[in-house]
Amino acid sequence: TWTAPVGIYPTEVFPAGLQYQVTYRTLQNLSDVQTQTTNETILQINLSQNDVYIYSIAASIFNSNFGQTAVSTFATGTEDTTATTINSTAITVSFRQLQYCSADVTVQYDLAYAGVELDTTVRNVVFNITNQTTSGGSCEPQSVDLTGLEEYVNYMISLSVTITELGVNDLLIAEVMNETFQAVSAAPQNLTSENITSTSFCVTFIPPTNNTQNGQITSYTVTYQGELFNTTEYNTNVSVSSVVYPLTESSIVCLSDLEEYNNYDVSIRANNGAGEGDAATITVQTLETAPVAAPQNVNATSNTATTITVCFEFPEGSTQNGQLTSFNVTLVGTPFDTESQTISFNITSIEYPMNGSLCGDVTNLEEFNDYNITPVILINAAGSGPSSPSVQAQTLQAVSTAPQNLSSENITSTSFCVTFDPPSNITQNGQITSYTVTYQGELFNTTEYNTNVSVSSVVYPLTESSIVCLSDLEEYNNYDVSIRANNGA
């Protein structure tokens, strides 16, 4: 194709218009000149493959006397030029040589290639061929491997020749395009957790970098597994609606029905035509909620008169729902210490979940007193759990304080009686079973004597008064009398 020469050629003066003469010949046979004429500015010529042509175009307004010529060269390519993908990073280009392989000339081939959207820097493979023919005399087929390419990229490949001896310089003879295969993708990027609750969370992420997607990403495979509970591995897919390559849109996956206060290991892989890619990972911990189970196998024992030890076993770990920080013990006494009191015990262990058993000593209690312990409650940062069933315990007995209101009566020269009341209720510290009476004369009869006063009542605390009568005493003698209450201690 060409454009008309500059000038005005009115059809009323030159009704035939311009006529063009195209003359062409191959560089191999310059004497074989071919000529065609046309009144158009386009001409289709059927030529041989794999050859270089020199041609000229001249114009005439009288169908003769053609004027100055425009001269150029071009090369015909070959239908045998192909590009074959070997793998995701290599393409083989095959072609037949120009028809100069048997001539005494050197043909320099320049194979230029670049990606259409990615890997767009032009690279060249340049090589010379001289006198390479087959045994039949035809030109030797050639092939070149283009390696180090990017995965899943369309490459435009052009083949040009230079034949210095024939004055041919960088002449394009073929253009082909081919695409490298897909390869598994690199890992997604920028995994971030959000919208975290006690039983769910979401993870946002973006695709791998453009040049590491290695194919059209069609979906993501999300694998998640609990570390402490819910340790079964689960999979879910995240679809991709965009068909853009490389993919740029971010994605989100939300996981639910999870265990409270549990670490979840999440891995995400991009899927393309080559399969499942590399994994990106993130660990997300669900939030705490109040425990949902009460302490197990609660028991209470007393080892002293003022202390009760409360022990229990921790419930199953998945019901604790958080790091246990304390437990509360509520108790009320009978017949003393009747106001309800709650004692809080810190849990210093950072173990999670808590296993085994734990005890706490409730101190400063009343001696020989019944206590109803209800409930025992576990506590974490999110709140308190349910109550345990009630248990009972009794503090041990302790020695009683002294009887009260000692008074002498029925005094004679050789005898007298002493009446007395029990110690105050709260200081009896046990079931009074008897009294020990000790007496001794100051001037005469100075030997110390003991006698017991039994108690028939089993009421606790004891309220009834008692009396002891001593006889066979010395006349007009002072007697020192001491009375002690006896209980289980």
RANORTA-V388053 format. One record per pair of residues at least 12 apart in sequence whose C-alpha atoms are under 10 Angstrom apart, sorted by the first residue. I is the first residue (numbers start at 1). GAP is how many residues later the second one is. Records with the same first field share a line. If there is no record, write none. Layout:
I->GAP, GAP
This chain:
1->39, 40, 41, 42, 43, 56
2->38, 39, 40, 41, 55, 68
3->37, 38, 39
4->14, 15, 16, 36, 37, 54, 55
5->13, 53, 54
9->52
14->47, 48
15->46
16->23, 45, 46, 47
17->22, 23, 43, 44, 45, 46
18->20, 21, 22, 23, 41, 42, 43, 44, 45
19->18, 19, 20, 21, 22, 39, 40, 41, 42, 43, 44, 45, 47
20->16, 17, 18, 19, 20, 21, 22, 23, 37, 38, 39, 40, 41, 43, 44, 46, 47, 49
21->14, 15, 16, 17, 18, 35, 36, 37, 38, 39, 42, 43, 45, 46, 48
22->12, 13, 14, 15, 16, 21, 23, 33, 34, 35, 36, 37, 47, 48, 49
23->12, 13, 14, 31, 32, 33, 34, 35, 46, 48
24->12, 21, 29, 30, 31, 32, 33, 47, 48, 49
25->22, 27, 28, 29, 30, 31, 48
26->21, 22, 25, 26, 27, 28, 29, 47, 48, 49
27->24, 25, 26, 27, 46, 73, 139, 140, 141
28->23, 24, 25, 71, 72, 75, 138
29->24
30->23, 24
33->21, 22
34->21
35->20, 21, 22
36->21
37->20, 21, 22, 26
38->21
39->20, 21, 24
47->28, 29
48->27, 28, 29, 30, 51
49->26, 27, 28, 29, 30, 31, 47, 48, 49, 50, 124
50->25, 26, 27, 28, 29, 30, 45, 46, 47, 48, 49, 50, 89, 123, 124
51->23, 24, 25, 26, 27, 46, 47, 48, 49, 122
52->21, 22, 23, 24, 25, 46, 47, 48, 109, 111, 114, 116, 119, 121
53->19, 20, 21, 22, 23, 115
54->17, 18, 19, 20, 21, 114
55->14, 15, 16, 17, 18, 19
56->12, 13, 14, 15, 16, 17
57->12, 13, 14, 15
58->12, 13
73->94, 95, 96, 98
74->94, 97, 98, 99
75->23, 85, 86, 93, 96, 97, 98, 99
76->22, 95, 96, 97, 98
77->18, 19, 20, 21, 82, 83, 95, 96, 97, 98
78->17, 18, 19, 20, 95, 96, 97
79->16, 17, 95
80->14, 15, 16, 17, 61, 94
81->12, 13, 14, 15, 16, 60, 61, 62, 78, 92, 93, 94, 95
82->12, 13, 14, 61, 75, 92, 93, 94, 95, 96
83->12, 60, 61, 62, 63, 72, 73, 74, 92, 93, 94, 95, 96
84->61, 93, 94, 95, 96
85->60, 61, 93, 94, 95, 96
86->59, 60, 61, 94, 95
87->60, 62, 64, 65, 92, 93, 94, 95, 96
88->59, 60, 61, 62, 63, 64, 65, 91, 92, 93, 94, 95, 96, 126, 127, 186
89->57, 58, 59, 60, 61, 62, 63, 64, 90, 91, 92, 93, 94, 125
90->55, 56, 57, 58, 59, 60, 61, 89, 90, 91
91->53, 54, 55, 56, 57, 58, 64, 87, 88, 89, 90
92->51, 52, 53, 54, 55, 86
93->18, 49, 50, 51, 52, 53, 64, 65, 66, 83, 84, 85
94->47, 48, 49, 50, 51
95->45, 46, 47, 48, 49, 64, 79
96->42, 43, 44, 45, 46, 47
97->12, 32, 35, 36, 41, 42, 43, 44, 45, 64
98->41, 42, 63, 75
99->34, 39, 40
100->29, 30, 31, 32, 33, 38, 39, 63
101->28, 29, 30, 31, 32, 33, 36, 37, 38, 39
102->28, 29, 30, 31, 32, 35, 36, 37, 38
103->27, 28, 29
104->26, 27, 61
105->24, 25, 26, 58, 59, 60, 61
106->22, 23, 24, 25, 56, 57, 58, 59, 60
107->20, 21, 22, 23, 24, 54, 55, 56, 57, 58, 59, 61
108->18, 19, 20, 21, 22, 52, 53, 54, 55, 56, 61, 62
109->15, 16, 17, 18, 19, 20, 50, 51, 52, 53, 54, 61, 62, 63, 64
110->14, 15, 16, 17, 18, 48, 49, 50, 51, 52, 60, 61, 62
111->12, 13, 14, 15, 16, 33, 35, 46, 47, 48, 49, 50, 61, 63, 64
112->12, 13, 14, 34, 43, 44, 45, 46, 47, 48, 63
113->12, 33, 36, 42, 43, 44, 45, 46, 62, 63, 64
114->35, 39, 40, 41, 42, 43, 44, 63
115->34, 35, 37, 38, 39, 40, 41, 42, 62, 63, 64
116->37, 38, 39, 40, 61, 63
117->36, 37, 38, 128, 129
118->31, 32, 33, 34, 35, 36, 37, 92, 93, 127, 128
119->30, 31, 32, 34, 35, 36, 92
120->33, 34, 35, 36
122->34, 35
123->23, 34
124->22, 33, 34, 35
125->19, 20, 21, 34
126->33, 34, 35
127->17, 34
128->33, 34, 35
129->13
149->31
150->29, 30, 31, 32, 33, 61, 62, 63, 64
151->28, 29, 30, 31, 32, 33, 34, 60, 61, 62, 63, 64
152->26, 27, 28, 29, 30, 31, 59, 60, 61, 62, 63, 64, 93, 94, 121
153->25, 26, 27, 28, 29, 58, 61, 62, 92, 93
154->23, 24, 25, 26, 27
155->21, 22, 23, 24, 25
156->19, 20, 21, 22, 23
157->17, 18, 19, 20, 21
158->14, 15, 16, 17, 18, 19
159->12, 13, 14, 15, 16, 17
160->12, 13, 14, 15
161->12, 13
180->34, 35
181->33, 34, 92, 93
182->31, 32, 33, 34, 90, 91, 92, 93
183->29, 30, 31, 32, 33, 88, 89, 90, 91, 92, 93, 94
184->28, 29, 30, 31, 33, 85, 86, 87, 88, 89, 90, 91, 92, 93, 94
185->22, 23, 24, 26, 27, 28, 29, 30, 31, 32, 84, 85, 86, 87, 88, 89, 90, 91, 92, 93, 94
186->21, 22, 23, 24, 25, 26, 27, 28, 83, 84, 85, 90, 91, 92, 93, 94
187->19, 20, 21, 22, 25, 26, 80, 81, 82, 83, 89, 90, 91, 92, 93, 94
188->17, 18, 19, 20, 21, 24, 25, 32, 62, 63, 79, 80, 81, 82, 89, 90, 91, 92, 93
189->15, 16, 17, 18, 19, 20, 61, 79, 90, 91, 92
190->13, 14, 15, 16, 17, 18, 60, 90, 91, 92
191->12, 13, 14, 15, 60, 61, 75, 76, 77, 89, 90, 91, 92
192->12, 13, 14, 60, 90, 91, 92
193->12, 59, 60, 61, 89, 90, 91, 92
194->58, 60, 90
195->59
196->58, 59, 88, 89, 90, 91
197->59, 61, 63, 64, 88, 89, 90, 91, 92
198->58, 59, 60, 61, 62, 63, 64, 87, 88, 89, 90, 91, 123, 124
199->56, 57, 58, 59, 60, 61, 62, 63, 86, 87, 88, 89, 90
200->54, 55, 56, 57, 58, 59, 60, 84, 85, 86, 87
201->52, 53, 54, 55, 56, 57, 63, 83, 84, 85, 86
202->50, 51, 52, 53, 54, 82
203->48, 49, 50, 51, 52, 63, 65, 79, 81
204->46, 47, 48, 49, 50
205->44, 45, 46, 47, 48, 63, 75
206->41, 42, 43, 44, 45, 46
207->13, 39, 40, 41, 42, 43, 44, 62, 63
208->38, 39, 40, 61, 62, 69, 70, 72
209->37, 38, 39
210->35, 36, 37, 38
211->35
212->34
213->32, 33, 34, 57, 58, 59, 64
214->31, 32, 58, 59, 60, 63
215->30, 31, 32, 55, 56, 57, 58, 59, 60
216->26, 27, 28, 29, 30, 31, 54, 55, 56, 57, 58
217->22, 23, 24, 25, 26, 27, 28, 29, 30, 53, 54, 55, 56, 57, 58, 59, 60
218->20, 21, 22, 23, 24, 25, 29, 52, 53, 54, 55
219->18, 19, 20, 21, 22, 32, 50, 51, 52, 53, 57
220->16, 17, 18, 19, 20, 31, 33, 48, 49, 50, 51, 52, 56, 57
221->14, 15, 16, 17, 18, 46, 47, 48, 49, 50, 55, 56, 58
222->12, 13, 14, 15, 16, 31, 33, 44, 45, 46, 47, 48, 57, 58, 59
223->12, 13, 14, 41, 42, 43, 44, 45, 46, 56, 58
224->12, 31, 40, 41, 42, 43, 44, 57, 58, 59
225->33, 37, 38, 39, 40, 41, 42, 58
226->32, 33, 36, 37, 38, 39, 40, 57, 58, 59
227->35, 36, 37, 38, 56, 58
228->31, 33, 34, 35, 36, 89, 90, 124, 125
229->29, 30, 31, 32, 33, 34, 35, 88, 89, 124
230->27, 28, 29, 32, 33, 34, 88
231->32, 33, 34
233->32, 33
234->32
235->31, 32, 33
236->17, 19, 32
237->16, 31, 32, 33, 34
238->13, 14, 15, 16, 30, 31, 32, 33
239->12, 14, 32
240->31
253->15
258->28
259->26, 27, 28, 29, 59, 60, 62
260->25, 26, 27, 28, 29, 30, 31, 58, 59, 60, 61, 62
261->23, 24, 25, 26, 27, 28, 57, 58, 59, 60, 61, 62, 91, 92
262->22, 23, 24, 25, 26, 56, 59, 60, 90, 91
263->20, 21, 22, 23, 24
264->18, 19, 20, 21, 22
265->16, 17, 18, 19, 20
266->13, 14, 15, 16, 17, 18
267->12, 13, 14, 15, 16
268->12, 13, 14
269->12
286->35, 36
287->34, 35, 95
288->32, 33, 34, 35, 92, 93, 94, 95
289->30, 31, 32, 33, 34, 91, 92, 93, 94, 95, 96
290->29, 30, 31, 32, 33, 34, 88, 89, 90, 91, 92, 93, 94, 95, 96
291->24, 26, 27, 28, 29, 30, 31, 32, 33, 86, 87, 88, 89, 90, 91, 92, 93, 94, 95
292->23, 24, 26, 27, 28, 29, 86, 92, 93, 94, 95
293->21, 22, 23, 24, 25, 26, 27, 28, 84, 85, 91, 92, 93, 94, 95
294->18, 19, 20, 21, 22, 25, 26, 81, 82, 83, 84, 90, 91, 92, 93, 94, 95
295->16, 17, 18, 19, 20, 21, 25, 32, 62, 63, 80, 81, 82, 83, 90, 91, 92, 93, 94
296->15, 16, 17, 18, 19, 20, 61, 80, 92, 93
297->14, 15, 16, 17, 18, 60, 91, 92, 94
298->12, 13, 14, 15, 16, 59, 60, 61, 75, 76, 77, 78, 90, 91, 92, 93
299->12, 13, 14, 60, 74, 90, 91, 92, 93, 94
300->12, 59, 60, 61, 62, 71, 72, 73, 90, 91, 92, 93, 94
301->60, 90, 91, 92, 93, 94, 95
302->59, 60, 66, 91, 92, 93, 94
303->58, 91, 92, 93
304->59, 61, 63, 64, 90, 91, 92, 93, 94
305->58, 59, 60, 61, 62, 63, 64, 89, 90, 91, 92, 93, 94, 124, 125, 184
306->56, 57, 58, 59, 60, 61, 62, 63, 88, 89, 90, 91, 92
307->54, 55, 56, 57, 58, 59, 60, 87, 88, 89
308->52, 53, 54, 55, 56, 57, 63, 65, 85, 86, 87, 88
309->50, 51, 52, 53, 54, 84
310->19, 48, 49, 50, 51, 52, 63, 66, 81, 83
311->46, 47, 48, 49, 50, 65
312->44, 45, 46, 47, 48, 64, 76
313->41, 42, 43, 44, 45, 46
314->39, 40, 41, 42, 43, 44, 64
315->38, 39, 40, 41, 42, 63
316->37, 38, 39, 40
317->35, 36, 37, 38
318->34, 35
319->34, 66
320->32, 33, 34, 58, 59, 60, 65
321->31, 32, 59, 60, 61, 64
322->30, 31, 32, 57, 58, 59, 60, 61
323->24, 26, 27, 28, 29, 30, 31, 56, 57, 58, 59
324->22, 23, 24, 25, 26, 27, 28, 29, 30, 54, 55, 56, 57, 58, 59, 60
325->20, 21, 22, 23, 24, 25, 53, 54, 55, 56
326->18, 19, 20, 21, 22, 51, 52, 53, 54, 55, 58
327->16, 17, 18, 19, 20, 31, 32, 33, 49, 50, 51, 52, 53, 57, 58
328->14, 15, 16, 17, 18, 32, 46, 47, 48, 49, 50, 51, 56, 59
329->12, 13, 14, 15, 16, 31, 32, 33, 44, 45, 46, 47, 48, 49, 58, 59
330->12, 13, 14, 32, 41, 42, 43, 44, 45, 46, 47, 60
331->12, 31, 39, 40, 41, 42, 43, 44, 45, 59, 60, 61, 62
332->37, 38, 39, 40, 41, 42, 60
333->32, 33, 36, 37, 38, 39, 40, 59, 60, 61
334->32, 34, 35, 36, 37, 38, 60
335->31, 33, 34, 35, 36, 90, 91, 125, 126
336->29, 30, 31, 32, 33, 34, 35, 89, 90, 125
337->28, 29, 32, 33, 34, 89
338->31, 32, 33, 34
340->31, 32, 33, 34
341->32
342->20, 31, 32, 33, 34
343->17, 18, 19, 20, 33
344->16, 18, 32, 33, 34, 35
345->14, 15, 16, 17, 33
346->14, 33
347->31, 32, 33
365->30
366->28, 29, 30, 31, 32, 60, 61, 63
367->27, 28, 29, 30, 31, 32, 33, 59, 60, 61, 62, 63
368->25, 26, 27, 28, 29, 30, 58, 59, 60, 61, 62, 63, 92, 93, 120, 121
369->24, 25, 26, 27, 28, 57, 60, 61
370->22, 23, 24, 25, 26
371->20, 21, 22, 23, 24
372->18, 19, 20, 21, 22
373->15, 16, 17, 18, 19, 20
374->13, 14, 15, 16, 17, 18
375->12, 13, 14, 15, 16
376->12, 13, 14, 15
395->34, 35
396->33, 34, 92, 93
397->31, 32, 33, 34, 90, 91, 92
398->29, 30, 31, 32, 33, 89, 90, 91
399->28, 29, 30, 31, 32, 33, 85, 86, 87, 88, 89, 90
400->22, 23, 24, 25, 26, 27, 28, 29, 30, 31, 32, 84, 85, 86, 87, 88, 89
401->21, 22, 23, 24, 25, 26, 27, 28, 83, 84, 85
402->19, 20, 21, 22, 25, 26, 80, 81, 82, 83, 84
403->17, 18, 19, 20, 21, 24, 25, 32, 62, 63, 79, 80, 81, 82
404->15, 16, 17, 18, 19, 20, 61, 79
405->13, 14, 15, 16, 17, 18, 60
406->12, 13, 14, 15, 16, 60, 61, 75, 76, 77
407->12, 13, 14, 60
408->12, 59, 60, 61
409->58, 60
410->59
411->58, 59, 60
412->59, 61, 63, 64
413->58, 59, 60, 61, 62, 63, 64
414->56, 57, 58, 59, 60, 61, 62, 63
415->54, 55, 56, 57, 58, 59, 60
416->52, 53, 54, 55, 56, 57, 63
417->50, 51, 52, 53, 54
418->19, 48, 49, 50, 51, 52, 63, 65
419->46, 47, 48, 49, 50
420->44, 45, 46, 47, 48, 63
421->41, 42, 43, 44, 45, 46
422->13, 39, 40, 41, 42, 43, 44, 62, 63
423->38, 39, 40, 61, 62
424->37, 38, 39
425->35, 36, 37, 38
426->35
427->34
428->32, 33, 34, 57, 58, 59
429->31, 32, 58, 59, 60
430->30, 31, 32, 55, 56, 57, 58, 59
431->26, 27, 28, 29, 30, 31, 54, 55, 56, 57, 58
432->22, 23, 24, 25, 26, 27, 28, 29, 30, 53, 54, 55, 56, 57
433->20, 21, 22, 23, 24, 25, 29, 52, 53, 54, 55
434->18, 19, 20, 21, 22, 23, 32, 50, 51, 52, 53
435->16, 17, 18, 19, 20, 31, 33, 48, 49, 50, 51, 52
436->14, 15, 16, 17, 18, 46, 47, 48, 49, 50
437->12, 13, 14, 15, 16, 31, 33, 44, 45, 46, 47, 48
438->12, 13, 14, 42, 43, 44, 45, 46
439->12, 31, 40, 41, 42, 43, 44
440->33, 37, 38, 39, 40, 41, 42
441->32, 33, 36, 37, 38, 39, 40
442->35, 36, 37, 38
443->31, 33, 34, 35, 36
444->29, 30, 31, 32, 33, 34, 35
445->27, 28, 29, 30, 32, 33, 34
446->28, 31, 32, 33, 34
448->32, 33
449->32
450->31, 32, 33
451->17, 19, 32
452->16, 31, 32, 33, 34
453->13, 14, 15, 16, 30, 31, 32, 33
454->12, 14, 32
455->30, 31
468->15
